Amino acid sequence: MSRLTAAGSLSNVDDAVQSLADLKAVHLLDYPGDEEGFDLGSPTDESEEIGRDLNRYRSASSQLDLIDPKIPMESEPIRDQLGGDLPSRIEMMLGHLDRIDLIDSELSSSGEESDSLEVLQPLDLDLDVLSGYGSLTVFVGTVKDAARAEAAASGGLVVIEGVKPAVIALFCENASSSAVQSELAEAGFAAISAPDGEGPIEARLEELAARREELLAERSTLQGELDGWAEANGAALLGGIELLERDMALALGPIRVAVSGHAFVIDGWIETSRSEEVSAVLSETCRVVNIEPYKVVPGGGGHGHHGPELKLPPIKFADRDASKPMELITDLMGRPRYGKVDPTLFMFFTYPLFFGLILGDIVYGAATMGFGYFLYRRIGHTETGLLASKFIVYIGFSAVVFGYIYGEFAGYEILPHRVDGDWVDSHAPAWASWLAALYPKGGMIHWQWSGPFGLVLAYPFHRVVPTSAGGNLEDLILLTIYMGAVHVLLGLLIGFRDIWLHGDSHGNAGPIVAIFDRGSWITILFGGFLASYGFLGLKNTPGDELLTMMQNYGAILVAVGILMLIYASYRYHGMPILIAVMMGPIEGVGIMPTVISYVRLFAVGVAGVKIAETGNDMLYGNSPDPAHHVEGAGMLNAVDGLGVAGVEGLLLFVAVAPVLAAIAIKLFSKRLPAGTSQFGLLHGMTASGILGMVLAGVEPHTMAMVLSPLLIVPALLQGLGYIGMINTTIYGQVRLAELAAWFTGLALVGGVYMVVTLAFAWLGVQVFAWILGLFSPNIHTARLHLVEWMKQFYEAVGEEFEPFGFTARVVEVE
């Protein structure tokens, strides 16, 4: 980065601001107003009008459902519309919105009035009777204890109708109103505000209903016009807002620079590679253009124009292509300190590695990639949306790769296992186990490489099978610990480099500081690894000379590292020596849980596999196999039961066809005629249940019992609605009836009812396992990077490089 200072005549300040916007190369430093003889600049004369239009247009867009165009529009046609009839069209649309707000307000108030009148209707009194007295007080509302309320009306008049709660209208003299009110309170009185008006309540209700229909019709018409307006003018409105935002930025640009009576001064940062370009352009509007490369002073803030209070230059990520999506993760912590290592490139390799190591399933990885593509189609036209979709595709691809290495597909292990020297086929269904053909020898292999320190790599790597059964479960635990040690060591080495070259947060720099500040941790990590390996190894092979040496020398290194850490805390971090001596051993031991926390790469992944495996075993299940003493379970067992009843093959497909048709209609409803969408999932399930019973030869009386809720439930709901206890639509009654019939069939018949229910339940578990596999590995992988790794070296104190200028969102930059 280079520091830019440019000055020119005050009359050219607007042109200079325009040049800065055209360049989009200068990170402006707002003038703080602390220099004698200089003040903040003033916005242009047009800023007030621009701001007024911008606020009005933003208000309009906030009330419409507008979608940004995926391809930026040309700016000239939008400018022409801004200067033409677009403002009048927007005013017309705002008028519609204001009218809709008034309608909604009137509907709300009339709805409240209708609710009150419906409660009061049993009184059979005219509205003008309930209010408007000078010498009488009227209490209108509901009471829980009607007898007590009636007793409170001694000397007055009371009308009570209904029970629990009863509706009451009590008239009393003003002098006794306080006593009556107290008695009514004891009776559980709840006041209702009697609406103003004349005549019968029923007539007023009819009037309100007619007015409501009139308002709803008007609102529907206005909303239809607004929808048409948004479709025809939405893009122009969004484009106009963006152009006005740019105009406003230019109009307010002068307030970011320092001005005197005759001159202005621009202060900012630029990329050094663009120095000549910036100098050439600004020379047209500025008399002085000074560009000075920033020089990093180890342990300090660098040199510059404003002495020791100078902030470090802003941070611009390096130009990247493939690894750019990982900038989203870096930005979660904030930009790094200027001159220090940007971890983005490292995370391009380690983040997908850790995620794939956890999720590791071909189906779930492919679903994650599909989700990334879905996001790309929806929001890929925005920069953040494009990066997010690519990021999800990356981690999904890693999950597919590790799923292949693990031999896992939708929670199933699809590869054969070697038991007592013989290969035993997987228990996965054929639609999953066919992928074994993609492995050498149909998956009947288990190549292993045994490295130093007990490290084992295998292909395939059976992570959920213990080593005693020919798997690699314990090998994965050890592998994740080693990965943690290497990952933390990488962070410490980066921190070592940064402190050596650029210093720490206290201003200390150089090789000696790096050796004590980060070398102490490296020594503790290395010594702790040797001591731990030697200690654990001696339990299995007591007296081994190499292991004994590793344990002893490792312990010595840990002690040396702790002494170095104590000195670093005292010398470079300002910690009192006694506190440093006490904290040194405690902090030194703290690196052990940091490394061990990487075991989550194993634990979280295996837990996810077991969730999916449990769903597969209990819900998808298996067919009974008496020859091998295997009992049936889940959906396959239910299918086998239907087969015994003669419903198999084509007949089974016919039975479940209505459910499949309902799902297809739901998925492709936008491409089908409007009427077909009325055939919902519950309709399909009901039809499948009936077909299944007919094909399986279920007794007529059993069928009648299963289908009886289709008559009983609507009748019951209508009866409850008649007495005012519940209010449901005909469609709602049918849905509840179908649902009740389905559960009745599930309990009395099973068959197709059981098959479809278990199929939906199994699919639900698969979706849950995938969603859990998408979020949980991301959370733990992010934690390992942002907490366990970055704390070894990262300082999130950098400011993002934001050059003054414009980026095309919906309109091309002019």
DOTORKOL-535682 format. One record per residue (C-alpha): residue number from 1; x negated, z negated, y negated; residue in one letter. Coordinates in steps of 0.25 Angstrom, whole numbers, m for minus. Layout:
<tortis>
NUM  X  Z  Y  A .
...
</tortis>
This chain:
<tortis>
1  0  0  0  M .
2  m4  2  m14  S .
3  1  m5  m27  R .
4  7  4  m37  L .
5  8  2  m52  T .
6  14  12  m61  A .
7  17  12  m76  A .
8  24  22  m86  G .
9  32  24  m98  S .
10  45  16  m98  L .
11  53  29  m100  S .
12  48  34  m87  N .
13  52  22  m78  V .
14  65  29  m73  D .
15  57  41  m69  D .
16  47  32  m62  A .
17  57  25  m54  V .
18  63  38  m50  Q .
19  49  43  m45  S .
20  47  30  m37  L .
21  60  32  m30  A .
22  56  47  m27  D .
23  43  42  m22  L .
24  49  31  m13  K .
25  35  26  m12  A .
26  34  13  m21  V .
27  38  m1  m17  H .
28  41  m6  m31  L .
29  38  m20  m35  L .
30  49  m25  m44  D .
31  44  m30  m57  Y .
32  45  m45  m57  P .
33  46  m46  m73  G .
34  34  m55  m74  D .
35  24  m46  m82  E .
36  24  m48  m97  E .
37  28  m36  m105  G .
38  36  m30  m94  F .
39  51  m31  m90  D .
40  60  m26  m79  L .
41  64  m11  m81  G .
42  79  m8  m84  S .
43  88  0  m75  P .
44  93  14  m80  T .
45  105  16  m88  D .
46  112  22  m76  E .
47  110  9  m67  S .
48  123  3  m71  E .
49  132  15  m68  E .
50  125  17  m55  I .
51  127  3  m50  G .
52  141  4  m54  R .
53  143  16  m45  D .
54  135  11  m34  L .
55  143  m2  m33  N .
56  156  6  m33  R .
57  151  16  m22  Y .
58  145  4  m14  R .
59  159  m3  m14  S .
60  166  10  m10  A .
61  156  12  2  S .
62  157  m3  7  S .
63  172  m1  9  Q .
64  171  12  17  L .
65  165  14  31  D .
66  154  24  28  L .
67  143  29  37  I .
68  130  34  31  D .
69  127  48  34  P .
70  116  50  44  K .
71  110  61  36  I .
72  106  59  22  P .
73  115  67  12  M .
74  109  76  1  E .
75  109  68  m12  S .
76  113  79  m22  E .
77  128  81  m16  P .
78  130  66  m17  I .
79  124  66  m31  R .
80  134  76  m35  D .
81  146  68  m29  Q .
82  141  56  m36  L .
83  142  64  m49  G .
84  155  70  m45  G .
85  168  65  m39  D .
86  162  55  m29  L .
87  164  43  m39  P .
88  179  47  m40  S .
89  181  48  m25  R .
90  174  34  m24  I .
91  184  28  m34  E .
92  196  34  m27  M .
93  190  28  m14  M .
94  188  14  m21  L .
95  202  15  m26  G .
96  207  17  m12  H .
97  198  5  m7  L .
98  204  m4  m19  D .
99  218  0  m14  R .
100  215  m4  0  I .
101  210  m17  m4  D .
102  223  m20  m12  L .
103  231  m15  0  I .
104  223  m25  9  D .
105  225  m36  m1  S .
106  240  m33  m1  E .
107  241  m32  14  L .
108  234  m45  16  S .
109  243  m53  6  S .
110  256  m46  12  S .
111  251  m50  26  G .
112  250  m64  22  E .
113  264  m64  15  E .
114  269  m58  28  S .
115  263  m69  36  D .
116  269  m79  28  S .
117  283  m73  28  L .
118  283  m71  43  E .
119  281  m86  44  V .
120  292  m89  34  L .
121  302  m79  39  Q .
122  309  m89  49  P .
123  313  m97  37  L .
124  323  m85  33  D .
125  322  m89  18  L .
126  320  m79  7  D .
127  307  m79  0  L .
128  312  m83  m14  D .
129  317  m96  m7  V .
130  303  m101  m3  L .
131  298  m102  m17  S .
132  301  m102  m32  G .
133  307  m116  m34  Y .
134  304  m125  m46  G .
135  310  m138  m41  S .
136  307  m136  m26  L .
137  295  m135  m17  T .
138  295  m126  m5  V .
139  286  m128  7  F .
140  285  m116  16  V .
141  276  m115  28  G .
142  275  m119  43  T .
143  276  m133  49  V .
144  272  m139  62  K .
145  282  m150  62  D .
146  296  m144  58  A .
147  303  m158  59  A .
148  294  m165  50  R .
149  294  m154  40  A .
150  309  m154  40  E .
151  309  m169  38  A .
152  300  m167  26  A .
153  311  m159  19  A .
154  320  m171  16  S .
155  327  m168  3  G .
156  323  m154  4  G .
157  326  m141  11  L .
158  318  m136  23  V .
159  319  m123  32  V .
160  311  m123  45  I .
161  311  m112  55  E .
162  302  m110  68  G .
163  294  m119  76  V .
164  279  m122  77  K .
165  276  m119  66  P .
166  290  m120  59  A .
167  292  m113  46  V .
168  297  m121  34  I .
169  302  m120  20  A .
170  304  m133  14  L .
171  310  m135  0  F .
172  309  m149  m7  C .
173  309  m154  m21  E .
174  296  m154  m29  N .
175  296  m169  m30  A .
176  295  m171  m15  S .
177  286  m159  m12  S .
178  274  m168  m10  S .
179  280  m177  1  A .
180  286  m165  8  V .
181  273  m158  8  Q .
182  266  m170  14  S .
183  277  m171  25  E .
184  275  m156  28  L .
185  261  m157  29  A .
186  263  m168  40  E .
187  272  m157  47  A .
188  261  m147  48  G .
189  266  m139  36  F .
190  258  m126  33  A .
191  262  m119  20  A .
192  265  m105  18  I .
193  266  m98  5  S .
194  279  m92  3  A .
195  278  m78  m2  P .
196  285  m74  m15  D .
197  297  m65  m14  G .
198  312  m65  m13  E .
199  321  m62  m1  G .
200  320  m63  14  P .
201  306  m65  20  I .
202  310  m54  30  E .
203  312  m44  19  A .
204  299  m48  13  R .
205  292  m46  26  L .
206  298  m32  27  E .
207  293  m29  13  E .
208  279  m34  16  L .
209  279  m26  29  A .
210  283  m13  22  A .
211  272  m15  11  R .
212  262  m18  22  R .
213  265  m4  29  E .
214  264  3  15  E .
215  251  m4  12  L .
216  245  m1  26  L .
217  249  14  25  A .
218  243  15  11  E .
219  230  8  16  R .
220  229  17  28  S .
221  230  29  19  T .
222  220  24  9  L .
223  210  20  21  Q .
224  212  34  26  G .
225  208  40  13  E .
226  196  31  12  L .
227  192  35  26  D .
228  193  49  22  G .
229  186  47  9  W .
230  174  40  17  A .
231  173  51  26  E .
232  172  61  15  A .
233  165  54  5  N .
234  157  42  12  G .
235  144  50  13  A .
236  145  53  m2  A .
237  148  39  m5  L .
238  136  33  3  L .
239  127  44  m3  G .
240  132  41  m17  G .
241  129  26  m15  I .
242  115  29  m10  E .
243  112  38  m22  L .
244  117  28  m32  L .
245  108  17  m25  E .
246  96  26  m28  R .
247  101  28  m42  D .
248  102  13  m44  M .
249  88  11  m38  A .
250  83  21  m48  L .
251  91  15  m59  A .
252  86  1  m56  L .
253  72  5  m53  G .
254  66  2  m67  P .
255  70  m13  m65  I .
256  59  m14  m54  R .
257  48  m10  m64  V .
258  41  m17  m75  A .
259  44  m11  m89  V .
260  39  m14  m103  S .
261  43  m8  m116  G .
262  37  6  m113  H .
263  32  6  m99  A .
264  35  3  m84  F .
265  27  m2  m73  V .
266  30  1  m58  I .
267  23  m9  m47  D .
268  24  m6  m32  G .
269  18  m3  m19  W .
270  16  11  m13  I .
271  10  16  0  E .
272  m5  20  m3  T .
273  m3  33  4  S .
274  7  37  m7  R .
275  m1  33  m19  S .
276  m4  47  m24  E .
277  10  52  m22  E .
278  15  39  m30  V .
279  5  41  m41  S .
280  8  55  m43  A .
281  23  53  m44  V .
282  22  41  m53  L .
283  12  47  m62  S .
284  23  56  m68  E .
285  31  44  m73  T .
286  20  33  m74  C .
287  8  33  m83  R .
288  0  23  m74  V .
289  1  24  m59  V .
290  m9  14  m52  N .
291  m9  13  m36  I .
292  m18  3  m30  E .
293  m20  1  m15  P .
294  m17  m13  m10  Y .
295  m29  m20  m4  K .
296  m27  m31  6  V .
297  m35  m43  3  V .
298  m36  m51  16  P .
299  m29  m64  15  G .
300  m23  m61  1  G .
301  m12  m53  m5  G .
302  m21  m41  m10  G .
303  m24  m36  m23  H .
304  m15  m30  m33  G .
305  m9  m31  m47  H .
306  m2  m45  m48  H .
307  m12  m54  m43  G .
308  m11  m64  m32  P .
309  5  m63  m32  E .
310  4  m49  m27  L .
311  13  m46  m15  K .
312  8  m38  m4  L .
313  12  m24  m3  P .
314  25  m20  4  P .
315  24  m16  19  I .
316  28  m2  23  K .
317  28  0  38  F .
318  18  11  43  A .
319  24  25  45  D .
320  29  24  60  R .
321  38  32  69  D .
322  40  27  83  A .
323  37  12  79  S .
324  45  12  66  K .
325  58  5  73  P .
326  49  m7  75  M .
327  49  m9  60  E .
328  63  m15  62  L .
329  56  m27  70  I .
330  45  m29  60  T .
331  55  m29  48  D .
332  62  m41  55  L .
333  50  m49  52  M .
334  47  m42  39  G .
335  35  m33  34  R .
336  21  m38  38  P .
337  11  m42  28  R .
338  4  m31  21  Y .
339  m8  m26  29  G .
340  m5  m34  41  K .
341  m1  m28  55  V .
342  13  m22  56  D .
343  18  m25  70  P .
344  28  m14  70  T .
345  19  m5  79  L .
346  16  m16  89  F .
347  31  m19  90  M .
348  34  m4  93  F .
349  27  m7  107  F .
350  30  m22  110  T .
351  45  m23  105  Y .
352  50  m12  114  P .
353  41  m18  125  L .
354  46  m32  124  F .
355  61  m27  123  F .
356  60  m18  135  G .
357  53  m29  143  L .
358  65  m38  141  I .
359  77  m28  142  L .
360  70  m18  153  G .
361  83  m11  158  D .
362  85  4  159  I .
363  100  3  155  V .
364  99  m7  144  Y .
365  87  0  138  G .
366  94  14  139  A .
367  106  7  132  A .
368  97  1  121  T .
369  92  15  119  M .
370  106  21  118  G .
371  109  10  108  F .
372  97  14  100  G .
373  102  28  100  Y .
374  116  24  96  F .
375  110  17  84  L .
376  102  29  81  Y .
377  115  37  80  R .
378  122  27  72  R .
379  112  22  62  I .
380  100  31  65  G .
381  101  38  51  H .
382  96  25  44  T .
383  82  21  45  E .
384  85  7  51  T .
385  95  13  61  G .
386  85  23  66  L .
387  74  12  68  L .
388  84  3  75  A .
389  89  14  84  S .
390  74  18  88  K .
391  70  3  90  F .
392  82  1  100  I .
393  78  14  107  V .
394  64  9  108  Y .
395  68  m4  114  I .
396  78  2  123  G .
397  68  12  129  F .
398  58  1  132  S .
399  70  m6  139  A .
400  72  6  148  V .
401  57  7  151  V .
402  56  m7  155  F .
403  69  m6  163  G .
404  62  5  171  Y .
405  50  m4  173  I .
406  59  m15  177  Y .
407  69  m6  185  G .
408  81  m12  178  E .
409  94  m4  175  F .
410  106  m11  169  A .
411  101  m25  175  G .
412  99  m19  189  Y .
413  85  m18  195  E .
414  85  m4  200  I .
415  72  m4  208  L .
416  70  m8  223  P .
417  62  m21  226  H .
418  52  m24  236  R .
419  56  m36  245  V .
420  47  m40  257  D .
421  40  m26  256  G .
422  53  m18  257  D .
423  60  m11  245  W .
424  74  m16  242  V .
425  83  m7  234  D .
426  89  m12  221  S .
427  103  m18  220  H .
428  106  m10  208  A .
429  117  0  209  P .
430  114  15  212  A .
431  117  19  197  W .
432  105  10  193  A .
433  96  10  205  S .
434  94  26  204  W .
435  84  24  193  L .
436  75  19  204  A .
437  72  34  206  A .
438  64  34  193  L .
439  54  25  199  Y .
440  43  29  209  P .
441  48  27  223  K .
442  62  24  219  G .
443  57  11  213  G .
444  51  6  226  M .
445  38  2  219  I .
446  32  m10  212  H .
447  19  m7  206  W .
448  11  m19  200  Q .
449  m1  m21  192  W .
450  m7  m35  192  S .
451  m16  m38  180  G .
452  m24  m49  175  P .
453  m17  m63  172  F .
454  m6  m60  182  G .
455  m1  m48  174  L .
456  8  m39  183  V .
457  14  m26  179  L .
458  23  m19  189  A .
459  32  m6  190  Y .
460  43  m8  192  P .
461  43  m22  185  F .
462  54  m30  192  H .
463  56  m41  181  R .
464  67  m48  187  V .
465  61  m50  201  V .
466  52  m61  204  P .
467  38  m57  209  T .
468  41  m64  222  S .
469  51  m53  225  A .
470  43  m42  220  G .
471  46  m42  206  G .
472  39  m45  193  N .
473  47  m56  186  L .
474  35  m66  185  E .
475  26  m54  181  D .
476  35  m51  169  L .
477  35  m66  164  I .
478  20  m66  164  L .
479  19  m52  158  L .
480  28  m57  146  T .
481  19  m68  144  I .
482  7  m59  143  Y .
483  14  m50  134  M .
484  17  m62  125  G .
485  2  m66  125  A .
486  m2  m51  121  V .
487  9  m50  111  H .
488  6  m63  104  V .
489  m9  m59  105  L .
490  m6  m46  98  L .
491  1  m53  87  G .
492  m11  m63  85  L .
493  m21  m51  85  L .
494  m13  m44  74  I .
495  m13  m58  66  G .
496  m28  m59  68  F .
497  m30  m45  62  R .
498  m20  m48  50  D .
499  m27  m61  47  I .
500  m41  m55  48  W .
501  m37  m43  39  L .
502  m26  m48  30  H .
503  m26  m63  31  G .
504  m15  m73  34  D .
505  m3  m79  26  S .
506  m12  m89  20  H .
507  m22  m79  14  G .
508  m33  m81  25  N .
509  m40  m69  31  A .
510  m52  m64  38  G .
511  m57  m65  53  P .
512  m59  m80  53  I .
513  m45  m82  49  V .
514  m40  m73  59  A .
515  m48  m79  70  I .
516  m43  m93  67  F .
517  m29  m89  63  D .
518  m25  m79  74  R .
519  m37  m80  83  G .
520  m33  m95  86  S .
521  m20  m90  92  W .
522  m27  m79  99  I .
523  m36  m89  105  T .
524  m25  m98  109  I .
525  m17  m87  115  L .
526  m28  m81  123  F .
527  m33  m95  128  G .
528  m19  m100  131  G .
529  m17  m87  140  F .
530  m30  m90  148  L .
531  m27  m105  149  A .
532  m12  m103  153  S .
533  m16  m92  164  Y .
534  m27  m100  169  G .
535  m18  m113  170  F .
536  m7  m106  177  L .
537  m16  m98  186  G .
538  m23  m111  191  L .
539  m10  m116  196  K .
540  m10  m105  207  N .
541  m25  m104  209  T .
542  m31  m118  206  P .
543  m46  m118  203  G .
544  m47  m103  200  D .
545  m60  m102  191  E .
546  m55  m90  182  L .
547  m41  m97  179  L .
548  m48  m110  176  T .
549  m57  m103  166  M .
550  m46  m96  160  M .
551  m38  m110  158  Q .
552  m50  m117  153  N .
553  m55  m106  143  Y .
554  m41  m103  139  G .
555  m39  m118  135  A .
556  m51  m118  127  I .
557  m47  m105  120  L .
558  m33  m112  117  V .
559  m41  m124  111  A .
560  m50  m115  103  V .
561  m38  m108  98  G .
562  m30  m120  94  I .
563  m43  m125  86  L .
564  m43  m112  79  M .
565  m29  m113  76  L .
566  m30  m127  70  I .
567  m42  m122  61  Y .
568  m33  m110  56  A .
569  m21  m118  53  S .
570  m30  m128  45  Y .
571  m39  m117  38  R .
572  m30  m105  36  Y .
573  m16  m111  36  H .
574  m18  m124  28  G .
575  m14  m133  38  M .
576  m19  m148  38  P .
577  m30  m150  48  I .
578  m22  m161  56  L .
579  m10  m153  56  I .
580  m18  m141  61  A .
581  m24  m149  72  V .
582  m10  m154  77  M .
583  m3  m140  75  M .
584  m14  m132  81  G .
585  m12  m135  96  P .
586  3  m134  94  I .
587  3  m121  88  E .
588  m7  m116  98  G .
589  2  m119  110  V .
590  13  m112  102  G .
591  7  m98  106  I .
592  11  m101  121  M .
593  26  m101  119  P .
594  24  m88  110  T .
595  18  m81  122  V .
596  28  m87  132  I .
597  40  m82  123  S .
598  37  m68  128  Y .
599  42  m72  142  V .
600  56  m69  135  R .
601  52  m54  138  L .
602  54  m58  153  F .
603  65  m68  152  A .
604  75  m61  142  V .
605  74  m48  150  G .
606  76  m55  164  V .
607  88  m63  158  A .
608  94  m50  153  G .
609  92  m43  167  V .
610  99  m55  174  K .
611  111  m54  165  I .
612  113  m39  168  A .
613  109  m42  183  E .
614  120  m53  184  T .
615  130  m43  178  G .
616  126  m33  188  N .
617  127  m42  200  D .
618  140  m49  196  M .
619  148  m38  189  L .
620  143  m24  194  Y .
621  140  m31  208  G .
622  138  m24  221  N .
623  146  m20  233  S .
624  147  m29  245  P .
625  137  m26  256  D .
626  141  m34  269  P .
627  129  m28  276  A .
628  119  m35  267  H .
629  128  m47  264  H .
630  130  m43  250  V .
631  143  m47  243  E .
632  150  m38  233  G .
633  150  m42  219  A .
634  155  m36  205  G .
635  161  m23  202  M .
636  155  m16  214  L .
637  161  m26  223  N .
638  175  m23  216  A .
639  173  m8  218  V .
640  170  m10  233  D .
641  183  m18  234  G .
642  190  m7  228  L .
643  184  2  238  G .
644  189  m6  249  V .
645  203  m4  243  A .
646  201  11  243  G .
647  198  12  228  V .
648  184  19  228  E .
649  177  31  223  G .
650  186  41  216  L .
651  198  31  216  L .
652  189  20  210  L .
653  186  30  199  F .
654  201  33  197  V .
655  204  18  196  A .
656  193  15  185  V .
657  195  29  178  A .
658  205  23  167  P .
659  195  13  163  V .
660  184  23  162  L .
661  193  32  154  A .
662  196  21  144  A .
663  181  19  142  I .
664  179  33  140  A .
665  190  34  130  I .
666  184  22  123  K .
667  171  29  122  L .
668  175  43  118  F .
669  188  39  110  S .
670  183  47  98  K .
671  182  60  106  R .
672  196  58  113  L .
673  210  60  108  P .
674  215  48  100  A .
675  226  44  110  G .
676  216  42  121  T .
677  210  30  114  S .
678  222  22  117  Q .
679  218  21  132  F .
680  210  9  131  G .
681  201  1  141  L .
682  212  m8  145  L .
683  221  3  148  H .
684  211  9  157  G .
685  208  m4  164  M .
686  223  m6  166  T .
687  224  8  172  A .
688  212  7  181  S .
689  218  m7  186  G .
690  231  0  190  I .
691  224  12  196  L .
692  215  2  204  G .
693  226  m6  209  M .
694  234  7  214  V .
695  222  13  220  L .
696  218  0  227  A .
697  233  m2  233  G .
698  235  m15  226  V .
699  249  m21  229  E .
700  260  m18  220  P .
701  263  m33  217  H .
702  248  m35  213  T .
703  248  m23  204  M .
704  261  m28  197  A .
705  254  m42  195  M .
706  242  m35  189  V .
707  250  m26  180  L .
708  260  m37  176  S .
709  253  m41  163  P .
710  255  m27  158  L .
711  270  m31  156  L .
712  269  m46  155  I .
713  258  m47  144  V .
714  265  m38  134  P .
715  278  m45  136  A .
716  272  m58  134  L .
717  264  m54  121  L .
718  277  m48  116  Q .
719  284  m61  118  G .
720  274  m69  112  L .
721  274  m59  100  G .
722  289  m61  99  Y .
723  288  m76  97  I .
724  276  m74  87  G .
725  265  m80  96  M .
726  257  m67  97  I .
727  257  m53  91  N .
728  250  m42  99  T .
729  252  m27  98  T .
730  257  m18  109  I .
731  243  m13  112  Y .
732  238  m27  112  G .
733  248  m31  122  Q .
734  245  m20  131  V .
735  230  m23  131  R .
736  232  m38  134  L .
737  242  m34  145  A .
738  231  m24  151  E .
739  221  m35  150  L .
740  230  m45  157  A .
741  233  m35  168  A .
742  218  m32  170  W .
743  214  m46  172  F .
744  226  m48  182  T .
745  221  m36  190  G .
746  207  m42  190  L .
747  213  m55  196  A .
748  223  m49  206  L .
749  217  m36  210  V .
750  202  m34  207  G .
751  199  m20  211  G .
752  198  m10  199  V .
753  201  m22  190  Y .
754  188  m29  195  M .
755  180  m16  195  V .
756  183  m13  180  V .
757  181  m27  176  T .
758  168  m29  182  L .
759  163  m16  177  A .
760  166  m19  163  F .
761  160  m33  165  A .
762  147  m27  171  W .
763  146  m17  159  L .
764  148  m28  150  G .
765  137  m36  156  V .
766  128  m23  155  Q .
767  131  m22  140  V .
768  129  m36  138  F .
769  115  m35  145  A .
770  111  m23  137  W .
771  116  m30  123  I .
772  108  m42  127  L .
773  96  m34  132  G .
774  97  m27  118  L .
775  97  m39  110  F .
776  90  m50  118  S .
777  77  m42  120  P .
778  76  m38  106  N .
779  78  m52  101  I .
780  67  m57  110  H .
781  58  m46  108  T .
782  59  m47  93  A .
783  56  m62  94  R .
784  43  m59  102  L .
785  39  m50  91  H .
786  44  m56  78  L .
787  41  m71  82  V .
788  31  m72  93  E .
789  22  m60  90  W .
790  23  m58  75  M .
791  21  m72  71  K .
792  6  m70  76  Q .
793  3  m61  64  F .
794  15  m56  56  Y .
795  18  m60  41  E .
796  31  m54  37  A .
797  28  m55  22  V .
798  28  m40  19  G .
799  37  m33  10  E .
800  44  m20  14  E .
801  39  m7  7  F .
802  51  m2  0  E .
803  48  10  m9  P .
804  57  12  m21  F .
805  65  25  m17  G .
806  76  29  m9  F .
807  79  32  6  T .
808  89  42  10  A .
809  101  34  17  R .
810  113  43  15  V .
811  107  52  4  V .
812  94  60  3  E .
813  84  55  m7  V .
814  85  63  m20  E .
</tortis>
